[in-house]
Amino acid sequence: MKNCKLCKLSQHCNDLPGICILIPYLTVALVTVTIGYLFVTQELLI
């Protein structure tokens, strides 16, 4: 997988091919968990 167009870290993608596939999912999961956590904590504080 020398031409990794999904992410800009081509040297890391060549070493770990799964990273290109996982980066978008990990980003979406992280944002979702963060928003969920903030929502729950704000609702509990009010």
N, CA, C and O of each residue as an XYZ file, in Angstrom:
184
protein
N       0.853     -1.195      0.000
C       0.000      0.000      0.000
C       0.886      1.241      0.000
O       0.932      1.983      0.981
N       1.572      1.452     -1.085
C       2.508      2.577     -1.132
C       1.789      3.888     -1.415
O       2.231      4.945     -0.965
N       0.700      3.832     -2.146
C      -0.055      5.045     -2.439
C      -1.275      5.105     -1.538
O      -2.344      4.596     -1.876
N      -1.100      5.729     -0.400
C      -2.200      5.851      0.562
C      -2.789      7.243      0.411
O      -2.207      8.222      0.878
N      -3.932      7.333     -0.232
C      -4.513      8.636     -0.521
C      -5.533      9.068      0.526
O      -5.980     10.215      0.522
N      -5.909      8.141      1.436
C      -6.916      8.486      2.431
C      -6.338      9.341      3.552
O      -7.064     10.096      4.198
N      -5.040      9.223      3.781
C      -4.444     10.058      4.823
C      -3.125     10.603      4.328
O      -2.535     10.077      3.385
N      -2.665     11.662      4.972
C      -1.456     12.336      4.513
C      -0.193     11.724      5.100
O       0.913     12.102      4.713
N      -0.344     10.780      6.031
C       0.817     10.173      6.661
C       1.238      8.930      5.894
O       1.135      7.814      6.403
N       1.712      9.125      4.671
C       1.981      7.982      3.801
C       3.065      7.076      4.371
O       2.992      5.859      4.201
N       4.071      7.638      5.043
C       5.131      6.773      5.573
C       4.599      5.887      6.681
O       5.041      4.745      6.809
N       3.658      6.374      7.491
C       3.072      5.551      8.537
C       2.085      4.553      7.938
O       1.958      3.432      8.431
N       1.395      4.951      6.889
C       0.424      4.063      6.254
C       1.120      2.889      5.590
O       0.575      1.786      5.545
N       2.324      3.119      5.074
C       3.060      2.023      4.462
C       3.440      0.993      5.515
O       3.443     -0.205      5.233
N       3.761      1.442      6.729
C       4.116      0.524      7.797
C       2.876     -0.152      8.370
O       2.900     -1.348      8.661
N       1.787      0.610      8.536
C       0.561      0.085      9.126
C      -0.602      0.346      8.175
O      -1.255      1.384      8.288
N      -0.879     -0.558      7.248
C      -1.921     -0.321      6.233
C      -3.303     -0.077      6.826
O      -4.105      0.652      6.240
N      -3.595     -0.678      7.985
C      -4.917     -0.515      8.572
C      -5.188      0.885      9.091
O      -6.342      1.258      9.300
N      -4.124      1.671      9.303
C      -4.298      3.012      9.863
C      -5.142      3.877      8.934
O      -5.980      4.648      9.402
N      -4.934      3.761      7.639
C      -5.686      4.586      6.679
C      -7.182      4.311      6.778
O      -8.002      5.208      6.583
N      -7.524      3.073      7.080
C      -8.934      2.720      7.171
C      -9.488      3.124      8.534
O     -10.649      3.516      8.642
N      -8.669      3.029      9.565
C      -9.148      3.280     10.927
C      -9.213      4.755     11.296
O     -10.040      5.136     12.125
N      -8.371      5.594     10.712
C      -8.322      7.013     11.110
C      -9.684      7.697     11.015
O     -10.077      8.347     11.984
N     -10.441      7.592      9.898
C     -11.756      8.264      9.852
C     -12.718      7.738     10.904
O     -13.451      8.516     11.517
N     -12.726      6.416     11.122
C     -13.641      5.841     12.110
C     -13.257      6.251     13.521
O     -14.129      6.543     14.339
N     -11.966      6.276     13.815
C     -11.515      6.685     15.144
C     -11.835      8.151     15.396
O     -12.194      8.528     16.511
N     -11.705      8.976     14.367
C     -12.027     10.392     14.518
C     -13.511     10.579     14.809
O     -13.877     11.327     15.716
N     -14.362      9.906     14.049
C     -15.812     10.015     14.272
C     -16.177      9.480     15.653
O     -16.997     10.082     16.348
N     -15.586      8.367     16.059
C     -15.877      7.790     17.374
C     -15.437      8.739     18.486
O     -16.159      8.921     19.467
N     -14.272      9.337     18.342
C     -13.762     10.252     19.358
C     -14.658     11.478     19.494
O     -14.968     11.899     20.608
N     -15.072     12.049     18.376
C     -15.955     13.214     18.404
C     -17.297     12.846     19.027
O     -17.833     13.602     19.837
N     -17.841     11.694     18.656
C     -19.133     11.262     19.195
C     -19.058     11.055     20.702
O     -19.941     11.499     21.436
N     -18.013     10.387     21.162
C     -17.853     10.148     22.598
C     -17.663     11.455     23.341
O     -18.221     11.636     24.424
N     -16.889     12.365     22.782
C     -16.652     13.653     23.433
C     -17.944     14.451     23.549
O     -18.241     14.994     24.613
N     -18.710     14.527     22.473
C     -19.974     15.271     22.500
C     -20.954     14.610     23.458
O     -21.651     15.293     24.207
N     -21.009     13.282     23.435
C     -21.888     12.566     24.358
C     -21.504     12.815     25.804
O     -22.373     13.050     26.644
N     -20.222     12.768     26.104
C     -19.744     12.999     27.464
C     -20.080     14.412     27.926
O     -20.571     14.609     29.038
N     -19.813     15.396     27.065
C     -20.118     16.776     27.425
C     -21.607     16.977     27.634
O     -22.014     17.694     28.548
N     -22.423     16.354     26.800
C     -23.875     16.485     26.927
C     -24.356     15.894     28.245
O     -25.149     16.508     28.959
N     -23.869     14.699     28.559
C     -24.293     14.037     29.797
C     -23.839     14.825     31.015
O     -24.617     15.009     31.951
N     -22.602     15.292     31.025
C     -22.113     16.024     32.192
C     -22.854     17.346     32.346
O     -23.158     17.758     33.465
N     -23.141     18.003     31.251
C     -23.869     19.279     31.349
C     -25.294     19.057     31.834
O     -25.817     19.853     32.614
N     -25.921     17.986     31.380
C     -27.297     17.695     31.814
C     -27.327     17.315     33.293
O     -28.286     17.645     33.992
N     -26.312     16.639     33.773
C     -26.280     16.242     35.172
C     -25.971     17.421     36.084
O     -26.406     17.453     37.236
N     -25.224     18.384     35.572
C     -24.873     19.541     36.395
C     -26.015     20.511     36.560
O     -26.081     21.241     37.549
N     -26.921     20.524     35.591
C     -28.015     21.498     35.646
C     -29.150     20.975     36.502
O     -30.162     21.655     36.668
